[in-house]
Structure formats: C-alpha cells, structure tokens
Amino acid sequence: MKRLRWPQKLAISTGALLVLWGVAGFFVTGFASFAGESDTWVLGLRVNPLQNVIHLVFGAALLLAVPRLKALTDVGLLVAVLFLVLFGLGLARYDGELVNFLNVNSGSNALHLFAGFAALASAEGAVWCRQCDRAAAVRSS
C-alpha cells in the first residue's frame, strides 16, 4: 500500500470521528423521535437519530473514498457542502424560533462546521496531490 498523504489522513480522522459520533449517538437515542427535538446528549452535544444517520453515512463515505484521490475529491466536496449546510440549518430561525429538526446545540454546530471544513480541506488537498503527481509524471518522462 502506498504511503498515505495528508488529505487522506485528514479524511480518515474526520470520517472516523463522524462514524464514532453516529454510533455513540445511537446508543443514547435509539431510533425514537427520529427527526425531533429531544433531551439526548453525547459528550455535551445534542443528538437525534437523523443526525446520527447523517454522521454515520457521510463519515463512512469519507472512509471509503480515502484510497483514491479522485474519489476523495468528489466525496470530500459533497460531505463538505452537506456539513456546511447542516451548520447553516443549525443557525436557522423562523419567526424568532429556532428551527431544530436536527436537535443541535452550539457544540453540534461546531462539529458540523469543523467536519465541513475538514472535508473541504481533504477534497482540495486531494486535487493538489493529483496535480503534483501529474506534474511529476510529466517531468520524469
């Protein structure tokens, strides 16, 4: 196996964090109140089953994309957009009321912001590594 580059290592750590967070969330929430507000917490962050599924699916997608830089570029960008949108939804208000179908608090929003930027960095880093590989191939031929 080739040596992993920094975007792959970042994607592994971000994906693993998301998967672990999703699994831990299911131990607390089960499948009750799937997309509703509840008083369920994991290490200071509010969770619900919808949020757990999102964390599991997209964390696993990042982990599966790690071996190929092209796949990491595409999946990382998708995960980045999703988590940055989730961050925005976590801040959403309608008529002065918090719209909270994800059951988020400020800590959950911080996790979504971190995951979004980490996935974006992985995707952009993968593009940069692919460009460097192409340049090196041209120089060596």
C-alpha positions in Angstrom: 0.0 0.0 0.0 1.3 3.4 -0.9 2.1 5.9 1.8 -1.0 8.0 2.8 -0.8 11.7 2.1 -2.1 14.4 4.4 -5.6 14.8 2.7 -6.1 11.0 3.1 -5.1 11.2 6.8 -7.4 14.1 7.4 -10.3 12.3 5.7 -9.6 9.2 7.8 -9.6 11.1 11.0 -12.7 13.2 10.1 -14.6 10.1 8.8 -13.7 8.1 11.9 -14.8 10.9 14.2 -18.2 11.1 12.4 -18.7 7.4 12.4 -17.9 7.1 16.1 -20.1 10.0 16.9 -23.0 8.5 14.9 -22.6 5.1 16.7 -22.3 6.8 20.1 -25.4 8.8 19.3 -27.5 5.6 18.6 -26.5 4.2 22.0 -28.1 7.3 23.5 -31.1 7.9 21.2 -32.0 4.5 19.7 -34.5 5.3 16.9 -37.1 7.2 18.9 -38.1 10.7 17.8 -36.2 10.4 14.5 -36.2 14.0 13.4 -37.4 15.7 16.5 -36.1 17.6 19.4 -35.2 15.7 22.5 -33.0 16.0 25.5 -30.4 13.5 24.4 -26.7 14.3 24.7 -23.4 12.8 23.9 -20.4 14.5 25.5 -22.2 17.9 25.6 -23.6 17.7 22.1 -27.3 17.2 21.4 -28.1 14.4 19.0 -31.1 12.7 17.4 -31.4 9.6 15.1 -31.5 11.7 12.0 -28.2 13.4 12.9 -26.7 10.0 13.8 -27.6 8.6 10.4 -26.1 11.6 8.6 -22.9 11.3 10.7 -22.6 7.5 10.0 -23.4 7.6 6.3 -21.1 10.5 5.4 -18.3 9.5 7.7 -18.3 6.1 6.1 -18.4 7.7 2.7 -15.2 9.7 3.6 -13.5 6.5 4.8 -14.4 4.6 1.7 -13.1 7.4 -0.6 -9.7 7.5 1.1 -7.8 5.0 -1.1 -8.3 7.0 -4.4 -7.6 10.7 -4.6 -10.1 11.3 -7.3 -12.9 9.7 -5.2 -11.7 11.7 -2.2 -12.0 14.9 -4.2 -15.6 14.2 -5.1 -16.8 12.7 -1.9 -15.0 15.3 0.2 -16.6 18.1 -1.6 -20.1 16.5 -1.2 -19.5 16.0 2.5 -18.2 19.5 2.9 -21.2 21.0 1.3 -23.6 18.9 3.3 -22.0 19.7 6.7 -21.7 23.4 5.9 -25.4 23.4 5.0 -26.1 21.5 8.3 -24.2 24.2 10.1 -26.4 26.8 8.4 -29.6 24.9 9.3 -28.4 24.7 12.9 -28.4 28.5 13.0 -31.7 28.9 11.2 -34.6 30.8 12.8 -38.1 31.2 11.7 -40.3 33.9 13.3 -37.7 34.2 16.1 -38.0 30.4 16.9 -35.1 28.1 16.3 -35.8 25.5 13.6 -34.3 22.5 15.2 -35.2 19.3 13.4 -31.6 18.1 13.8 -31.7 18.7 17.6 -28.5 20.7 17.5 -26.9 23.0 20.1 -23.8 25.2 19.7 -21.5 22.2 20.2 -23.2 20.2 17.5 -23.0 23.2 15.2 -19.2 23.5 15.9 -18.8 19.8 15.0 -20.7 20.4 11.7 -18.5 23.4 10.9 -15.3 21.5 11.7 -16.4 18.5 9.7 -17.4 20.7 6.7 -14.1 22.5 6.6 -12.0 19.3 7.2 -13.8 17.6 4.3 -13.3 20.6 2.1 -9.6 20.6 3.0 -9.4 16.9 2.2 -11.0 17.4 -1.1 -8.9 20.4 -2.1 -5.7 18.7 -0.8 -6.5 15.6 -2.9 -6.8 17.9 -6.0 -3.5 19.4 -5.2 -1.8 16.0 -4.7 -3.2 14.8 -8.1 -1.8 17.9 -9.8 1.6 17.3 -8.2 1.5 13.6 -9.4 0.7 14.7 -12.9 3.5 17.3 -12.9 6.0 14.7 -11.6 5.0 12.2 -14.3 5.5 14.8 -17.0 8.9 15.8 -15.6 10.1 12.2 -15.4 9.0 11.2 -18.9 
